[in-house]
């Protein structure tokens, strides 16, 4: 399980340091793809397989399902960390998530999300999480 919030920078070559607390959970090779809310998702291979299997079950005849599958698979890349714990994030993924310099990596249970720091700060603002609305959504999800 991935937990916590860590701030790092993307260097001029597009490399990002993976927080040390996340490295063992991701393994030597893992998948990074476009995520929701203008961030990137990073999955350990085992978790990606679970997610991939769920996507395979979506009906090909449903236009929304096809879009959803394309969104995640077209942007997906396999990553390996170098000796310093860095990964290369391709330009198309950096552009999608607006990753320029300051980055926040957060643990979200079975995945890591990589955010532009300003976008994360704005998204994570207390005004975006009105407790009654959040409680209502949690109830709808059975939590």
Secondary structure, DSSP 8 states (H G I E B T S, - for coil): -B--EEEEEB-TTSEEE--HHHHHHH-SEEEEEE-GGG-EEEEEHHHHHHHHHHHHTS-TT-HHHHHHHHHHHHT-EEEE--TTSEEE--HHHHHHTT-SSEEEEEEEBTEEEEEEHHHHHHHTSGGG--HHHHHHHHHHTT-
